[in-house]
Amino acid sequence: MRTAEALRMALEALRVNRLRTMLTMLGVIIGVLAVVILVAIGTGAKNAVEKEIAGLGSNIILVVPGQVGLGAVPTQSRLDLADVAYLRRVVGDPSKVTVAVNSGEPVRMGRIEVFATITGTDEYMPGIFERPLHRGRYLSGTDVDTRRRVAVLGAEVARKLFGDVDPVGRQVAIAGVRFRVVGVYETVGSTFGVARDQEVHVPVTTAQRLIGLDRINGVAVGASGPDEIEPLRGRVVAALEARYPDEKFSAVTQTQLLGTIGTVLGMLTGVLAAIAGISLLVGGVGVSNIMLVGVRERTKEIGLRKALGARQRDILGQFLIEAVLLTTIGGTIGIVLGVGGALLIGAVTPVPAAITWWSIVLAFGVSAVVGVFFGVAPARRAGRLDPVVALRSE
């Protein structure tokens, strides 16, 4: 029997039992829809994290005390500003090294108060991290050397405290101490859940006096290019461990962050896709059951066709085509609904969703394979029916 004729007969069989056909396809539709949506959410989350890491700047090395990794115990920093000066000599370019001291403090202007992350840093920070100013200026070397009480406000802090009024030149109180606003950042959003627009930058020396701390939380080093990252990373760690023989230090690069987070999110996406695949498995079982019922209902038809000369492979091919049609049509509907659902989720919720071509191809391919796999048994049963026994059946 020609393939075109088998395809026509399979479509006719599906059309005659429309309700049963739709109910049979429902499991496949739900499975494919779930695969497309969950893979889109996982991919969107991975893309969002990569974008946030890239938004920090390029070729950055973050130096922290202790070992960085899953299960690692946080280590209290013993680094101070003298160590920063030492690292600048190691790197050979002072502008490639910046520092950070962090604390959460209330910021007040008149009767309005907001809680913000106070970051003590120096004039080299903008050259390493990409953080554009909206107005005013950034901290200067003189501000750091003389411990001036000046501040650069995050966009959200400036909006809450001053509204539409230009904050530059005005005063705010940080932890009860007066600071003059010299600049305001552009809006940048959040990074890893940290609201960067809720930050206030002040000179590191002033921050140390404000919070009563002579240590620093960490150091950031900017490499000149991608090829310099690994050599520079090794030099920085070796220099610090030579300075403190009893201490361990870690230098984390953006590539390492992307690799670690990408691996975790990739595993999560795989788990979500596997969970969604269970629906496809259930749908395949449904297809197999319905096809077996169809074989039983059409026993006389099969017997008549075999009596008229139809071969076993003709009967097997017809029922196998019906099973594949069921799952591919259901898979196509599931893909359309899944793409639409993913786009809707990305548009109306904060959950990121990104459609990938491979997830669509995978979903369609799996649905076709499900049809073949679960359609073989009913098709073989139909093909093996004895024509005499089939014609005598009621």
N, C-alpha and C positions, 0 to 999 in steps of 0.2 A: 504494500500500500504506500502510495506517495505521501511524503511528509505534509504537503499542502492539504491533502484530503484528511489526514489524521488530525491536523490542526483545526480544520473546519469542524470535524465531528466533535473534537474536544471542546471547542467554543460553544457548539450547540448543546452539548451535555451540561455545561456550566450554566448556560442561559436558561435551560428548562427548569433547573432547580436553583433559582436565584437566591431565595432566602437561605437555603443551606450553603450555597456558595459564599455568600457574604459572611455568614456566621463562621464558616471554616477559615476564611481569610482574616477574620478579626484578630486571631491570635498572632498571625504573621504581621499584620498592620501594627499592632501594639508593640511587638518586639522590635521591629525595624524603627518605628518612631522613637522608642526609648533609646535605642543605640545611637541614632543620629543626634538626639537632644543631649544625652549625657556626654557623648564624645565632644560635642560642640561646647558644652559648659566646661569640661576639663581642658580643652584646647584654649578656650577664651581665658580661663584662669591662668594658664601657663603664659600666654601672650601678655596678659596684664602685668604679671610679675616681672617678665623680661623687660617690659617697657619701663616699669618703675626702677629697676636696677640700672637700665641704660640712662634713665633720666637723672641719676645722681651725677653723671659725668662720664668721662672715658679714661681708661687706663689708670684706675685708682687702686691703690693697695691700702687696706685698713690694717693697722698694726695694733694688736691688743695683747695684754698679758695672759699667760696660760695657754691651754690647748682649746681649739675651737672644734666642736663636733657634737654629734648626738650623744647625750649622756655625760658630756664633759662638765665638770664642776666649775662654776664661775670663780675666777681668781681676782682678788683685790689688787688694784693697780698700785705699783710703787714708782711709776714714772712721774717725772716732774719736768719743769721747763728746762732744766739743765740737760735732760735727756733729749729734749726736742732740739736744742742747739747742737748737741752731739750728732744727732741723726742728720741735721742739715749739713754738717761737715762730711759725713759719710756719703750722703747723696751728691754733694758738690754743688747744689743749687738751692739756696734757702727758700726760693719761691715755690719749690716742689714739695714742701713739707708744711702741714698745718696741724692744729691741735684742737682738742675739744674737751670742755668741762661742762657737764650737764647737771641741771637741778630743776625741779618743778617749784615755781614760786608764783604768788599772786601779783598781778600787775594792775595798778589802779590809776585812774585819771578822774579826779573829782570824786563823785559818788559811784562811778562805774568801776567794777572790778572783774577781771577775767583771770583764769588760771592758765599759765603758759609754761612751756619748756624754755628755760633760760640756758643758752649755750654760750659758754665763754670760748672765744676763739681769737684769731689774729687776722692781720690784713691779707694773708695769703689764701684764705679760704675760697674766695670767688675764682681764683685761678685754677683750683683743683676740682671743686664741685660746681656744677652748672646751676647757678642761682641768680637770675637776673633781678636787678633793682627796678622798682616802679618809679621811684622818685628819691631825691636826696643822694647821699653818698654812703660808702661803706666805711668800716672801721679802718683807721690808719695805724701805721707803726708808732706814731707819736701817742695815739690813744692808748696803745698797749703799754708803751714804756712809762707813761705818766699816770697810768691807772685812771684814766678819765671815766667819768660816769656818763657814757654816751651809749645809745642803743639803736639797733636796726630792728624794726618791728615786722613780724609776719603779716601777710595781707589780712587774715581774719582777725588778728589782735588789733590792728589799726582800725578795721571797720567797726569792731565792737566798741572800742574806746572813743573813737573820734567821728564815726559816721562818715559824712561826706567832707568833713573839714580836713585840710592838709595837716598831718601831724608833725611834719618836719619843723624843727625849731621849738616845739612845745615840750612840756615835761610830763613824765609819768613816774609813778612810784613803784619800784620793784622791791618786794619784801620790805617795804617801808622806807627805802632809800631813793632819793630823787635822781632821775636820769633824764638827760636831754635826748630827744629823738633826732637822729641825723639822717635816717633813711627808712624806706619802706620797700619790702620785697614785692615782686610780682606774685600772683596766685599760682601755686604749683600743685596743690592737692595733697594727697597722702602717699606715703611710701611704706609698704608692709603694715598698714593700719596706723601708722604714726602721722598725725596731722601736722605737716610741715608748715602750714600757714598759721599754726598756733605757737610758733617759735619766736623767741626774741634773742638776738645776738648782741653780746656785749664784749668788751675786751677781756681776754682770758685772765689777766692779772686782776682786773676789777671783780670778775666772777669769783676768783679764789678768795678774795677778801670778803665778798658778800656772803658766801656760803661757809666760810671758815675752813677752807681746804687748800692744802698746798700741793696736792697731787693732781694728775690729769687722768681723764677716762681713756683716752686713746689718741692715736696719731694717724693721720692720713697722708700718704705719699702719692704724688702724681708722677707716673712714668711718661717719658717723652713720646713713646709709641708702643704698640703691642709687642714688638720684639724685645723691648727693654724690660717688660714687666717681670718675667721670671728671674733674670739676673739681678735686678734691683731688689726683688723680694728676698732672694737669698742673702744679699749683702746686708740688708736691714736686719733680718733675723739674726744673722751671725754676729753683727756688731752689738746688738742688744744682749745676746747671750754671752758674749765675751765681756761685756760691761757688768753683767749680773750672772756669774757662773752658776748660781744655785736656782736660777729662774728659767722658765720656758716661755717663749713668745710665739705668737702666731701672726702671720701676715696673710690676710684673706684677699683674694682678687675677685673682680667681678665675674671672671670666667668660672671660678670655683663656686661662687654663689649661684650662678646660672645653672651650672652642672648639677649641683646638689638639689636645688629646688626643682629643676627640670626633671630629675630622676624621680623625686617624690611625687610630683604632679603627674608624670607619665604613668607611674604605678597606679595612682589613684584613678586616672582616666581608664586604664586597663581594667581595674576592678569594677568600675561603674559599667563599662561596656560588657564585662562578663556577666554582671548581674542582669543587665538588660537582655543579654543573650539567652537567659533562662526563659524569657517570654517567647523567644523564637523557638526554643526547644519544645515548649508546651504547644505552640502553634503547629509545629511539625507533627507532633503526636496526634493533634486534632485532624490534620490533613490525612495522615495515615488511616485513622479510624473511619473518617468519612469516605475515603476511597475504598476501604474494605466493604463498607455498607453499600457503596455504589456497585461494586463487583457482584455482591449478592443480589441486588435488585435487578441487575442486567444480565443475569446468568443465561436466560433464554436467548437474549440478543447475541451474547458471546458464542453460544452453541450454534446458532443459525449462521453466523459469520464464518465460524470454523468449518461448518458443514459445506459452505459455499466456496471454500478454498482459502480462507484467511489463515496465514501461518501464525505460529506462536509468537514470533517476534513482532508481527503486525499488531496483535492484541496487546502485547507488552508495551509496544511503542505508544499506542493510543492512550492507555491509562497513565503511562509515565508522562506524556505530554500534558494530560489533564492536571496531574499533580504539580508539574513545574509551572503551568499557567496559573494555577491557584496561588502559588507562593510568589511568583514574579509580579503578578498583578497586585497582590497584597503588599509586596515589598515596594512597588512603585508608589502606591497610595501612602504607605508608611513614610517613605522618603519625602514626599511632598508635604505631608502633615508635619514631619519632623523638622524640615527646613523652616517651614512657616512658624512652628512653635519656638524653635531656637531664635529666630529673628525677633519674634514677639517678646521673648524673655529678655533678650539683649536690649530691646527698645524701651520696655516699660518697667524693668527691675534693675537694681544695681548689680545683678549677677552677670558677669561677662560671658558672652557666647560667640564662638567663631566657627563658621561652617568650613570644613575641610573637604576637599574633593575625595580624599582617600576614604573618609568615613562613609560617603555616599556610595562609592564603588564597593566598599566592603559590605555595607548593608545589603545592596542589591545582589552582590555575588553570594552572600550567605543565604539570602532568601531563596535563590535559585538552587543552591546546593541542598538546602533543606527539602525543597520539592523533590529533587532527585533521590536523596537519601530515604526520605519517608514515603516516597512513591514507589520504590522498587518492590517492596513486599506485596502490596495490593496488585501491582502490575504483573508480577510473576505468578501470583495466584490466579489472576484472570487468564493469563497465557497458558497455564497448565490444565485448565478445565477440559475434561473429556467432552467432545461435542454431543455424544449420545446422551450422557448423563445430564448435560446442560439443557438439552432440548426436552428431556423428560421431567425437569424440575418444575415445581409449581411456584 
